[in-house]
Amino acid sequence: MIKFLHTADIHLDSPLKGLEVHEEAPLEELRGATRRAFDKLIELALEKEVSFILIAGDLYDGDWKDYNTGLFFASRMGRLDQAGIKVFIVSGNHDAASQITKTMPLPDNVVLFSSKQPQSVKLDEIDFAIHGQSYSSRAVTDNLAEKYPPCDPNYFNIGLLHTSLTGREGHENYVPCSPDDLISKGYDYWALGHIHKREVVCKDPMIIFPGNLQGRHIKETGAKSATLVTVDNGRISAVEECELDVLRWSLCHLDLTGCECKETLYEMVRSALEKERSLAGNKTLALRLLLEGSCPVHAELHVQSLQISEEIRGIAASLESIWLEKIKFRTSHNLNREELTGGNNPLSELLAAVDKLDSDASVLTTLTHNLANLKAKLPAELIDETFSPESRPHKSGELQSEVKELLIAKLIQLGGAT
């Protein structure tokens, strides 16, 4: 029985961007998360007594600020070497962008596949053959899999490749190829990288994206893992997803439909946060809270958003291991839109004026300076990528909707809708 681990997209010591604006953010814990997750991978390899580890690209995250990242990696490889565990790596687009990586000597138990052409490494003692090719530059758009050698029938064949396959949302289309391209090689297992969400592309043969080891921002939510594969008599007998992340990112949608007061809101928030904490186990939770739904408390939420945000943060602070990365208000009033806009009242006139923004993008652009001044005065939780119509013109519709809801909320509170 032979076991091996398949991982990818570790992005060791990946820099954090934009978190400085969050005074309460656990910065040190966030900065060290990729290292701690990698340490858990090493511990798992030792515990399971695997024969080797496959790293399918993006071990690093571009140029290092110093050699400490490389020294950390070398020390962990030394632990594996003492246990007789080999490591096979293909570089990905982020690795290829690093100049230091290209000159850093590798430990004896580590094999980095050539970027010039596909390379095969045979482990005769266990009858395994590993085929792979590294990136020669950051953007590789050729189908590298086409030139991979056919399988050797005397070995268990593994293909190691950093690819987007036929394309995946949110990822550059590097090394485009199809599952059929991979299947045609006759390999027993394809260890892929580049896509940060785990995906079993095919089961016969097994073609897997393991996802990254550790989520690094709100777009990388949920459990992160490596894949443990067991081979008996030349055939795969088990494939296990092993969670290794030490900090969990979560996007919590809280439906406030029917919520009539702040007291009920806070009860619902606490219950939702406790549930998310339970799902994350004992890991620190970095959570974005989205308040949604049509509800009577809508006007109060928007008019008192600063106070309510701080009170919600207080609830999170009272629960251990939860950091609220952002709170977003996306509720709506539960009044009839036609009644609001059809009458002869201040609210209908204001909404008509806001409607004109949608048909004249230049009007939004002229507001940029004033919006920028306002943005500078707002707390982090009220600022997001949709705020500036100049930088994100295609988001003007969302901004328009937010303006409408704020106007409605304010006028409802002041009695302007009657």
Secondary structure, DSSP 4 states (H G I P E B T S, - for coil): -EEEEEE----TTPPP-SGGG-TTS-HHHHHTHHHHHHHHHHHHHHHHT-SEEEEES-SS-SS-SSTHHHHHHHHHHHHHHHTT-EEEEE--HHHHT-TTTTTSPPPTTEEEPPSSS-EEEEETTTTEEEEE---SSS---S-GGGGSPPP-TTSEEEEEEE--BT--TTS---SB--HHHHHTTT-SEEEEES-SS-EEEEETTEEEE---SS--STTS-S--EEEEEEEETTEEEEEEEEE--SEEEEEEEEE-TT--SHHHHHHHHHHHHHHHHHHTTTSEEEEEEEEEEE-TTHHHHHHTHHHHHHHHHHHHHHSTTEEEEEEEEEEE--S-HHHHHHSSSHHHHHHHHHHHHHH-HHHHHHTHHHHHHHHHHS-GGG--TTS-TTT-GGGHHHHHHHHHHHHHHHHHHHTTT-
